[in-house]
Amino acid sequence: MPLIDTFGPPVIAGAASIVDFRWEREWRKKGSLDFASDDVAFGICSDSEVRYFENLVGDAFPFIDPDGDDITLKTHLNKFGATDLLNAL
């Protein structure tokens, strides 16, 4: 199946190893996409970049690593007072 990538373990013998393209997702919108920082619930990045991106947005919202463990995630969201997100977990 040319030009098709599956997510997760390979489905075809001899295909590449596990594919994880979560970091490569993008959405396109023609024109401007305007929003305020309080419209954002959280950002996603690797754990090593969390502090960098939170500084970049002036701690307006938390950044999380989706591969992190639940305790670290909940502790970090609690620091931001993200009770709606915590209650959803």
Summary of the structure (lengths in Angstrom):
residues: 89
radius of gyration: 16.8
end to end distance: 37.2
largest distance: 47.2
contacts: 155
relative contact order: 0.13
helix: 36%
strand: 7%
